[in-house]
Amino acid sequence: MKPVSSPESAEEAEIIALNALGFLASEPERLQRFMDLAGMPVEAIRANAADTAFLGGVLDYILSDQTLLLMFAEEHGLKPEHIVRIRRKLPGASLDF
């Protein structure tokens, strides 16, 4: 029996997470709050932008704030539920979302 494949992929998750990081960086206040909560300076964020575990953390951050989630989803033409599902494709995902 062939396994059922999910329409979402890890590559799509990385792209969405990178878009989420860009969304945060597009507004200085949003980026500053993320940096404060992550305890990371902007240089560390840049250095970790290719790390899939870090990108999972970016999506966790977006998912933890309904206002950010809805703004990001609308700006990128995504359904919030899709972002929830795609988060599971990156390391460190909680099944609670």
Jmol script that loads the backbone (N, CA, C; Angstrom):
load data "model"
ATOM      1  N   MET A   1       0.839  -1.177   0.000  1.00  0.00           N
ATOM      2  CA  MET A   1       0.000   0.000   0.000  1.00  0.00           C
ATOM      3  C   MET A   1       0.884   1.240   0.000  1.00  0.00           C
ATOM      4  N   LYS A   2       0.579   2.147  -0.883  1.00  0.00           N
ATOM      5  CA  LYS A   2       1.339   3.389  -1.014  1.00  0.00           C
ATOM      6  C   LYS A   2       0.928   4.359   0.088  1.00  0.00           C
ATOM      7  N   PRO A   3       1.926   4.976   0.785  1.00  0.00           N
ATOM      8  CA  PRO A   3       1.567   5.937   1.826  1.00  0.00           C
ATOM      9  C   PRO A   3       0.882   7.162   1.231  1.00  0.00           C
ATOM     10  N   VAL A   4      -0.051   7.686   1.992  1.00  0.00           N
ATOM     11  CA  VAL A   4      -0.744   8.904   1.565  1.00  0.00           C
ATOM     12  C   VAL A   4       0.196  10.074   1.782  1.00  0.00           C
ATOM     13  N   SER A   5       0.412  10.842   0.748  1.00  0.00           N
ATOM     14  CA  SER A   5       1.320  11.979   0.887  1.00  0.00           C
ATOM     15  C   SER A   5       0.516  13.236   1.181  1.00  0.00           C
ATOM     16  N   SER A   6       1.121  14.091   1.955  1.00  0.00           N
ATOM     17  CA  SER A   6       0.500  15.357   2.314  1.00  0.00           C
ATOM     18  C   SER A   6       0.790  16.368   1.213  1.00  0.00           C
ATOM     19  N   PRO A   7      -0.172  17.212   0.895  1.00  0.00           N
ATOM     20  CA  PRO A   7       0.079  18.209  -0.142  1.00  0.00           C
ATOM     21  C   PRO A   7       1.109  19.253   0.299  1.00  0.00           C
ATOM     22  N   GLU A   8       1.313  19.392   1.598  1.00  0.00           N
ATOM     23  CA  GLU A   8       2.305  20.335   2.094  1.00  0.00           C
ATOM     24  C   GLU A   8       3.672  19.652   2.130  1.00  0.00           C
ATOM     25  N   SER A   9       4.702  20.422   1.867  1.00  0.00           N
ATOM     26  CA  SER A   9       6.054  19.877   1.890  1.00  0.00           C
ATOM     27  C   SER A   9       6.933  20.705   2.819  1.00  0.00           C
ATOM     28  N   ALA A  10       8.069  20.115   3.184  1.00  0.00           N
ATOM     29  CA  ALA A  10       9.030  20.832   4.015  1.00  0.00           C
ATOM     30  C   ALA A  10       9.550  22.067   3.270  1.00  0.00           C
ATOM     31  N   GLU A  11       9.723  21.936   1.961  1.00  0.00           N
ATOM     32  CA  GLU A  11      10.197  23.085   1.176  1.00  0.00           C
ATOM     33  C   GLU A  11       9.174  24.223   1.217  1.00  0.00           C
ATOM     34  N   GLU A  12       7.901  23.892   1.084  1.00  0.00           N
ATOM     35  CA  GLU A  12       6.861  24.917   1.171  1.00  0.00           C
ATOM     36  C   GLU A  12       6.865  25.550   2.558  1.00  0.00           C
ATOM     37  N   ALA A  13       7.060  24.742   3.592  1.00  0.00           N
ATOM     38  CA  ALA A  13       7.106  25.262   4.957  1.00  0.00           C
ATOM     39  C   ALA A  13       8.254  26.252   5.120  1.00  0.00           C
ATOM     40  N   GLU A  14       9.413  25.921   4.565  1.00  0.00           N
ATOM     41  CA  GLU A  14      10.559  26.829   4.649  1.00  0.00           C
ATOM     42  C   GLU A  14      10.261  28.142   3.941  1.00  0.00           C
ATOM     43  N   ILE A  15       9.637  28.069   2.780  1.00  0.00           N
ATOM     44  CA  ILE A  15       9.315  29.283   2.029  1.00  0.00           C
ATOM     45  C   ILE A  15       8.326  30.153   2.811  1.00  0.00           C
ATOM     46  N   ILE A  16       7.311  29.530   3.370  1.00  0.00           N
ATOM     47  CA  ILE A  16       6.330  30.288   4.156  1.00  0.00           C
ATOM     48  C   ILE A  16       6.999  30.901   5.385  1.00  0.00           C
ATOM     49  N   ALA A  17       7.869  30.145   6.035  1.00  0.00           N
ATOM     50  CA  ALA A  17       8.569  30.673   7.213  1.00  0.00           C
ATOM     51  C   ALA A  17       9.494  31.826   6.836  1.00  0.00           C
ATOM     52  N   LEU A  18      10.167  31.728   5.713  1.00  0.00           N
ATOM     53  CA  LEU A  18      11.009  32.844   5.254  1.00  0.00           C
ATOM     54  C   LEU A  18      10.148  34.061   4.934  1.00  0.00           C
ATOM     55  N   ASN A  19       8.991  33.826   4.342  1.00  0.00           N
ATOM     56  CA  ASN A  19       8.058  34.936   4.101  1.00  0.00           C
ATOM     57  C   ASN A  19       7.590  35.547   5.415  1.00  0.00           C
ATOM     58  N   ALA A  20       7.366  34.701   6.421  1.00  0.00           N
ATOM     59  CA  ALA A  20       6.962  35.195   7.739  1.00  0.00           C
ATOM     60  C   ALA A  20       8.073  36.043   8.359  1.00  0.00           C
ATOM     61  N   LEU A  21       9.311  35.601   8.192  1.00  0.00           N
ATOM     62  CA  LEU A  21      10.435  36.384   8.706  1.00  0.00           C
ATOM     63  C   LEU A  21      10.505  37.732   7.990  1.00  0.00           C
ATOM     64  N   GLY A  22      10.307  37.734   6.682  1.00  0.00           N
ATOM     65  CA  GLY A  22      10.265  38.987   5.927  1.00  0.00           C
ATOM     66  C   GLY A  22       9.119  39.884   6.375  1.00  0.00           C
ATOM     67  N   PHE A  23       7.988  39.267   6.669  1.00  0.00           N
ATOM     68  CA  PHE A  23       6.823  40.003   7.182  1.00  0.00           C
ATOM     69  C   PHE A  23       7.180  40.684   8.497  1.00  0.00           C
ATOM     70  N   LEU A  24       7.852  39.975   9.385  1.00  0.00           N
ATOM     71  CA  LEU A  24       8.265  40.574  10.665  1.00  0.00           C
ATOM     72  C   LEU A  24       9.262  41.699  10.434  1.00  0.00           C
ATOM     73  N   ALA A  25      10.197  41.474   9.516  1.00  0.00           N
ATOM     74  CA  ALA A  25      11.249  42.463   9.259  1.00  0.00           C
ATOM     75  C   ALA A  25      10.719  43.701   8.545  1.00  0.00           C
ATOM     76  N   SER A  26       9.547  43.598   7.930  1.00  0.00           N
ATOM     77  CA  SER A  26       9.012  44.738   7.178  1.00  0.00           C
ATOM     78  C   SER A  26       8.528  45.876   8.070  1.00  0.00           C
ATOM     79  N   GLU A  27       8.336  45.592   9.338  1.00  0.00           N
ATOM     80  CA  GLU A  27       7.913  46.614  10.300  1.00  0.00           C
ATOM     81  C   GLU A  27       8.887  46.602  11.475  1.00  0.00           C
ATOM     82  N   PRO A  28       9.598  47.704  11.713  1.00  0.00           N
ATOM     83  CA  PRO A  28      10.599  47.714  12.787  1.00  0.00           C
ATOM     84  C   PRO A  28      10.052  47.285  14.155  1.00  0.00           C
ATOM     85  N   GLU A  29       8.822  47.678  14.471  1.00  0.00           N
ATOM     86  CA  GLU A  29       8.263  47.319  15.781  1.00  0.00           C
ATOM     87  C   GLU A  29       8.030  45.809  15.881  1.00  0.00           C
ATOM     88  N   ARG A  30       7.534  45.229  14.794  1.00  0.00           N
ATOM     89  CA  ARG A  30       7.314  43.776  14.790  1.00  0.00           C
ATOM     90  C   ARG A  30       8.633  43.030  14.942  1.00  0.00           C
ATOM     91  N   LEU A  31       9.640  43.478  14.185  1.00  0.00           N
ATOM     92  CA  LEU A  31      10.941  42.817  14.250  1.00  0.00           C
ATOM     93  C   LEU A  31      11.557  42.973  15.640  1.00  0.00           C
ATOM     94  N   GLN A  32      11.453  44.158  16.211  1.00  0.00           N
ATOM     95  CA  GLN A  32      12.035  44.388  17.535  1.00  0.00           C
ATOM     96  C   GLN A  32      11.393  43.494  18.588  1.00  0.00           C
ATOM     97  N   ARG A  33      10.088  43.355  18.542  1.00  0.00           N
ATOM     98  CA  ARG A  33       9.393  42.489  19.510  1.00  0.00           C
ATOM     99  C   ARG A  33       9.852  41.044  19.346  1.00  0.00           C
ATOM    100  N   PHE A  34       9.973  40.585  18.102  1.00  0.00           N
ATOM    101  CA  PHE A  34      10.463  39.232  17.851  1.00  0.00           C
ATOM    102  C   PHE A  34      11.874  39.058  18.391  1.00  0.00           C
ATOM    103  N   MET A  35      12.747  40.024  18.114  1.00  0.00           N
ATOM    104  CA  MET A  35      14.128  39.941  18.590  1.00  0.00           C
ATOM    105  C   MET A  35      14.167  39.925  20.111  1.00  0.00           C
ATOM    106  N   ASP A  36      13.367  40.744  20.749  1.00  0.00           N
ATOM    107  CA  ASP A  36      13.331  40.797  22.208  1.00  0.00           C
ATOM    108  C   ASP A  36      12.895  39.463  22.797  1.00  0.00           C
ATOM    109  N   LEU A  37      11.820  38.892  22.235  1.00  0.00           N
ATOM    110  CA  LEU A  37      11.316  37.625  22.761  1.00  0.00           C
ATOM    111  C   LEU A  37      12.250  36.455  22.443  1.00  0.00           C
ATOM    112  N   ALA A  38      12.897  36.509  21.279  1.00  0.00           N
ATOM    113  CA  ALA A  38      13.826  35.449  20.896  1.00  0.00           C
ATOM    114  C   ALA A  38      15.183  35.614  21.571  1.00  0.00           C
ATOM    115  N   GLY A  39      15.453  36.814  22.064  1.00  0.00           N
ATOM    116  CA  GLY A  39      16.748  37.082  22.679  1.00  0.00           C
ATOM    117  C   GLY A  39      17.880  37.054  21.664  1.00  0.00           C
ATOM    118  N   MET A  40      17.584  37.500  20.456  1.00  0.00           N
ATOM    119  CA  MET A  40      18.558  37.454  19.361  1.00  0.00           C
ATOM    120  C   MET A  40      18.717  38.828  18.723  1.00  0.00           C
ATOM    121  N   PRO A  41      19.945  39.249  18.495  1.00  0.00           N
ATOM    122  CA  PRO A  41      20.148  40.467  17.713  1.00  0.00           C
ATOM    123  C   PRO A  41      19.895  40.176  16.236  1.00  0.00           C
ATOM    124  N   VAL A  42      19.736  41.205  15.454  1.00  0.00           N
ATOM    125  CA  VAL A  42      19.432  41.044  14.033  1.00  0.00           C
ATOM    126  C   VAL A  42      20.505  40.219  13.315  1.00  0.00           C
ATOM    127  N   GLU A  43      21.758  40.333  13.728  1.00  0.00           N
ATOM    128  CA  GLU A  43      22.837  39.568  13.089  1.00  0.00           C
ATOM    129  C   GLU A  43      22.620  38.066  13.283  1.00  0.00           C
ATOM    130  N   ALA A  44      22.174  37.675  14.462  1.00  0.00           N
ATOM    131  CA  ALA A  44      21.905  36.260  14.739  1.00  0.00           C
ATOM    132  C   ALA A  44      20.710  35.770  13.935  1.00  0.00           C
ATOM    133  N   ILE A  45      19.727  36.629  13.761  1.00  0.00           N
ATOM    134  CA  ILE A  45      18.566  36.255  12.955  1.00  0.00           C
ATOM    135  C   ILE A  45      18.998  36.012  11.517  1.00  0.00           C
ATOM    136  N   ARG A  46      19.803  36.899  10.988  1.00  0.00           N
ATOM    137  CA  ARG A  46      20.311  36.713   9.622  1.00  0.00           C
ATOM    138  C   ARG A  46      21.107  35.415   9.512  1.00  0.00           C
ATOM    139  N   ALA A  47      21.955  35.164  10.492  1.00  0.00           N
ATOM    140  CA  ALA A  47      22.806  33.961  10.463  1.00  0.00           C
ATOM    141  C   ALA A  47      21.989  32.680  10.558  1.00  0.00           C
ATOM    142  N   ASN A  48      20.841  32.726  11.195  1.00  0.00           N
ATOM    143  CA  ASN A  48      20.022  31.530  11.398  1.00  0.00           C
ATOM    144  C   ASN A  48      18.874  31.393  10.405  1.00  0.00           C
ATOM    145  N   ALA A  49      18.754  32.310   9.474  1.00  0.00           N
ATOM    146  CA  ALA A  49      17.615  32.317   8.562  1.00  0.00           C
ATOM    147  C   ALA A  49      17.504  31.061   7.703  1.00  0.00           C
ATOM    148  N   ALA A  50      18.582  30.323   7.532  1.00  0.00           N
ATOM    149  CA  ALA A  50      18.534  29.092   6.739  1.00  0.00           C
ATOM    150  C   ALA A  50      18.335  27.852   7.604  1.00  0.00           C
ATOM    151  N   ASP A  51      18.312  28.014   8.897  1.00  0.00           N
ATOM    152  CA  ASP A  51      18.156  26.891   9.830  1.00  0.00           C
ATOM    153  C   ASP A  51      16.666  26.545   9.945  1.00  0.00           C
ATOM    154  N   THR A  52      16.321  25.315   9.588  1.00  0.00           N
ATOM    155  CA  THR A  52      14.908  24.937   9.590  1.00  0.00           C
ATOM    156  C   THR A  52      14.296  24.960  10.986  1.00  0.00           C
ATOM    157  N   ALA A  53      15.081  24.672  12.011  1.00  0.00           N
ATOM    158  CA  ALA A  53      14.551  24.745  13.375  1.00  0.00           C
ATOM    159  C   ALA A  53      14.235  26.200  13.743  1.00  0.00           C
ATOM    160  N   PHE A  54      15.091  27.122  13.352  1.00  0.00           N
ATOM    161  CA  PHE A  54      14.828  28.544  13.584  1.00  0.00           C
ATOM    162  C   PHE A  54      13.576  28.978  12.826  1.00  0.00           C
ATOM    163  N   LEU A  55      13.452  28.542  11.581  1.00  0.00           N
ATOM    164  CA  LEU A  55      12.281  28.899  10.790  1.00  0.00           C
ATOM    165  C   LEU A  55      11.007  28.349  11.421  1.00  0.00           C
ATOM    166  N   GLY A  56      11.100  27.171  12.007  1.00  0.00           N
ATOM    167  CA  GLY A  56       9.957  26.647  12.749  1.00  0.00           C
ATOM    168  C   GLY A  56       9.597  27.560  13.903  1.00  0.00           C
ATOM    169  N   GLY A  57      10.610  28.099  14.566  1.00  0.00           N
ATOM    170  CA  GLY A  57      10.383  29.039  15.660  1.00  0.00           C
ATOM    171  C   GLY A  57       9.725  30.325  15.175  1.00  0.00           C
ATOM    172  N   VAL A  58      10.072  30.761  13.977  1.00  0.00           N
ATOM    173  CA  VAL A  58       9.432  31.948  13.399  1.00  0.00           C
ATOM    174  C   VAL A  58       7.936  31.680  13.222  1.00  0.00           C
ATOM    175  N   LEU A  59       7.607  30.509  12.682  1.00  0.00           N
ATOM    176  CA  LEU A  59       6.188  30.173  12.524  1.00  0.00           C
ATOM    177  C   LEU A  59       5.504  30.017  13.872  1.00  0.00           C
ATOM    178  N   ASP A  60       6.195  29.450  14.856  1.00  0.00           N
ATOM    179  CA  ASP A  60       5.616  29.358  16.202  1.00  0.00           C
ATOM    180  C   ASP A  60       5.264  30.751  16.721  1.00  0.00           C
ATOM    181  N   TYR A  61       6.170  31.689  16.501  1.00  0.00           N
ATOM    182  CA  TYR A  61       5.937  33.058  16.952  1.00  0.00           C
ATOM    183  C   TYR A  61       4.712  33.654  16.269  1.00  0.00           C
ATOM    184  N   ILE A  62       4.622  33.492  14.959  1.00  0.00           N
ATOM    185  CA  ILE A  62       3.465  34.004  14.218  1.00  0.00           C
ATOM    186  C   ILE A  62       2.180  33.335  14.715  1.00  0.00           C
ATOM    187  N   LEU A  63       2.240  32.030  14.928  1.00  0.00           N
ATOM    188  CA  LEU A  63       1.057  31.295  15.371  1.00  0.00           C
ATOM    189  C   LEU A  63       0.642  31.647  16.796  1.00  0.00           C
ATOM    190  N   SER A  64       1.561  32.157  17.582  1.00  0.00           N
ATOM    191  CA  SER A  64       1.250  32.483  18.978  1.00  0.00           C
ATOM    192  C   SER A  64       0.507  33.809  19.130  1.00  0.00           C
ATOM    193  N   ASP A  65       0.413  34.574  18.066  1.00  0.00           N
ATOM    194  CA  ASP A  65      -0.232  35.880  18.113  1.00  0.00           C
ATOM    195  C   ASP A  65      -1.282  35.938  17.008  1.00  0.00           C
ATOM    196  N   GLN A  66      -2.549  35.843  17.372  1.00  0.00           N
ATOM    197  CA  GLN A  66      -3.618  35.764  16.381  1.00  0.00           C
ATOM    198  C   GLN A  66      -3.628  36.965  15.445  1.00  0.00           C
ATOM    199  N   THR A  67      -3.359  38.140  15.962  1.00  0.00           N
ATOM    200  CA  THR A  67      -3.343  39.332  15.112  1.00  0.00           C
ATOM    201  C   THR A  67      -2.261  39.223  14.049  1.00  0.00           C
ATOM    202  N   LEU A  68      -1.039  38.834  14.466  1.00  0.00           N
ATOM    203  CA  LEU A  68       0.046  38.652  13.503  1.00  0.00           C
ATOM    204  C   LEU A  68      -0.299  37.566  12.498  1.00  0.00           C
ATOM    205  N   LEU A  69      -0.837  36.462  12.993  1.00  0.00           N
ATOM    206  CA  LEU A  69      -1.199  35.346  12.121  1.00  0.00           C
ATOM    207  C   LEU A  69      -2.176  35.797  11.044  1.00  0.00           C
ATOM    208  N   LEU A  70      -3.224  36.492  11.438  1.00  0.00           N
ATOM    209  CA  LEU A  70      -4.226  36.927  10.472  1.00  0.00           C
ATOM    210  C   LEU A  70      -3.668  37.958   9.496  1.00  0.00           C
ATOM    211  N   MET A  71      -2.838  38.863   9.975  1.00  0.00           N
ATOM    212  CA  MET A  71      -2.224  39.854   9.092  1.00  0.00           C
ATOM    213  C   MET A  71      -1.297  39.179   8.084  1.00  0.00           C
ATOM    214  N   PHE A  72      -0.452  38.264   8.569  1.00  0.00           N
ATOM    215  CA  PHE A  72       0.477  37.558   7.689  1.00  0.00           C
ATOM    216  C   PHE A  72      -0.289  36.721   6.666  1.00  0.00           C
ATOM    217  N   ALA A  73      -1.277  35.980   7.133  1.00  0.00           N
ATOM    218  CA  ALA A  73      -2.055  35.123   6.238  1.00  0.00           C
ATOM    219  C   ALA A  73      -2.724  35.953   5.140  1.00  0.00           C
ATOM    220  N   GLU A  74      -3.324  37.063   5.515  1.00  0.00           N
ATOM    221  CA  GLU A  74      -3.993  37.910   4.529  1.00  0.00           C
ATOM    222  C   GLU A  74      -2.998  38.486   3.533  1.00  0.00           C
ATOM    223  N   GLU A  75      -1.882  38.976   4.041  1.00  0.00           N
ATOM    224  CA  GLU A  75      -0.876  39.592   3.174  1.00  0.00           C
ATOM    225  C   GLU A  75      -0.321  38.603   2.146  1.00  0.00           C
ATOM    226  N   HIS A  76      -0.266  37.332   2.511  1.00  0.00           N
ATOM    227  CA  HIS A  76       0.328  36.316   1.627  1.00  0.00           C
ATOM    228  C   HIS A  76      -0.708  35.399   0.989  1.00  0.00           C
ATOM    229  N   GLY A  77      -1.977  35.738   1.154  1.00  0.00           N
ATOM    230  CA  GLY A  77      -3.021  34.950   0.519  1.00  0.00           C
ATOM    231  C   GLY A  77      -3.111  33.521   1.026  1.00  0.00           C
ATOM    232  N   LEU A  78      -2.859  33.347   2.316  1.00  0.00           N
ATOM    233  CA  LEU A  78      -2.895  32.014   2.929  1.00  0.00           C
ATOM    234  C   LEU A  78      -4.041  31.928   3.923  1.00  0.00           C
ATOM    235  N   LYS A  79      -4.527  30.729   4.120  1.00  0.00           N
ATOM    236  CA  LYS A  79      -5.490  30.503   5.189  1.00  0.00           C
ATOM    237  C   LYS A  79      -4.694  30.221   6.464  1.00  0.00           C
ATOM    238  N   PRO A  80      -5.114  30.782   7.590  1.00  0.00           N
ATOM    239  CA  PRO A  80      -4.405  30.512   8.840  1.00  0.00           C
ATOM    240  C   PRO A  80      -4.266  29.010   9.123  1.00  0.00           C
ATOM    241  N   GLU A  81      -5.274  28.230   8.759  1.00  0.00           N
ATOM    242  CA  GLU A  81      -5.224  26.788   8.994  1.00  0.00           C
ATOM    243  C   GLU A  81      -4.087  26.131   8.210  1.00  0.00           C
ATOM    244  N   HIS A  82      -3.796  26.678   7.036  1.00  0.00           N
ATOM    245  CA  HIS A  82      -2.696  26.142   6.235  1.00  0.00           C
ATOM    246  C   HIS A  82      -1.360  26.387   6.943  1.00  0.00           C
ATOM    247  N   ILE A  83      -1.214  27.545   7.535  1.00  0.00           N
ATOM    248  CA  ILE A  83       0.022  27.861   8.258  1.00  0.00           C
ATOM    249  C   ILE A  83       0.168  26.909   9.443  1.00  0.00           C
ATOM    250  N   VAL A  84      -0.922  26.614  10.120  1.00  0.00           N
ATOM    251  CA  VAL A  84      -0.894  25.661  11.231  1.00  0.00           C
ATOM    252  C   VAL A  84      -0.406  24.300  10.737  1.00  0.00           C
ATOM    253  N   ARG A  85      -0.979  23.826   9.632  1.00  0.00           N
ATOM    254  CA  ARG A  85      -0.593  22.508   9.108  1.00  0.00           C
ATOM    255  C   ARG A  85       0.846  22.496   8.622  1.00  0.00           C
ATOM    256  N   ILE A  86       1.257  23.552   7.930  1.00  0.00           N
ATOM    257  CA  ILE A  86       2.597  23.585   7.346  1.00  0.00           C
ATOM    258  C   ILE A  86       3.670  23.666   8.427  1.00  0.00           C
ATOM    259  N   ARG A  87       3.333  24.228   9.585  1.00  0.00           N
ATOM    260  CA  ARG A  87       4.308  24.316  10.685  1.00  0.00           C
ATOM    261  C   ARG A  87       4.829  22.940  11.065  1.00  0.00           C
ATOM    262  N   ARG A  88       3.993  21.940  10.948  1.00  0.00           N
ATOM    263  CA  ARG A  88       4.374  20.574  11.336  1.00  0.00           C
ATOM    264  C   ARG A  88       5.458  19.982  10.453  1.00  0.00           C
ATOM    265  N   LYS A  89       5.764  20.617   9.349  1.00  0.00           N
ATOM    266  CA  LYS A  89       6.786  20.117   8.413  1.00  0.00           C
ATOM    267  C   LYS A  89       8.202  20.544   8.799  1.00  0.00           C
ATOM    268  N   LEU A  90       8.320  21.406   9.801  1.00  0.00           N
ATOM    269  CA  LEU A  90       9.642  21.878  10.243  1.00  0.00           C
ATOM    270  C   LEU A  90       9.961  21.317  11.613  1.00  0.00           C
ATOM    271  N   PRO A  91      11.243  21.219  11.954  1.00  0.00           N
ATOM    272  CA  PRO A  91      11.640  20.659  13.255  1.00  0.00           C
ATOM    273  C   PRO A  91      11.042  21.421  14.443  1.00  0.00           C
ATOM    274  N   GLY A  92      10.776  20.683  15.505  1.00  0.00           N
ATOM    275  CA  GLY A  92      10.301  21.279  16.752  1.00  0.00           C
ATOM    276  C   GLY A  92       8.826  21.550  16.809  1.00  0.00           C
ATOM    277  N   ALA A  93       8.072  21.025  15.863  1.00  0.00           N
ATOM    278  CA  ALA A  93       6.638  21.302  15.816  1.00  0.00           C
ATOM    279  C   ALA A  93       5.916  20.628  16.974  1.00  0.00           C
ATOM    280  N   SER A  94       4.996  21.366  17.531  1.00  0.00           N
ATOM    281  CA  SER A  94       4.119  20.826  18.559  1.00  0.00           C
ATOM    282  C   SER A  94       2.834  20.377  17.894  1.00  0.00           C
ATOM    283  N   LEU A  95       2.291  19.321  18.360  1.00  0.00           N
ATOM    284  CA  LEU A  95       1.019  18.850  17.803  1.00  0.00           C
ATOM    285  C   LEU A  95      -0.154  19.612  18.405  1.00  0.00           C
ATOM    286  N   ASP A  96       0.132  20.568  19.285  1.00  0.00           N
ATOM    287  CA  ASP A  96      -0.921  21.343  19.935  1.00  0.00           C
ATOM    288  C   ASP A  96      -1.539  22.390  19.029  1.00  0.00           C
ATOM    289  N   PHE A  97      -0.845  22.779  17.963  1.00  0.00           N
ATOM    290  CA  PHE A  97      -1.370  23.831  17.069  1.00  0.00           C
ATOM    291  C   PHE A  97      -2.446  23.255  16.195  1.00  0.00           C
TER     292      PHE A  97
END
end "model"
wireframe off; spacefill off
backbone 0.3
color backbone group
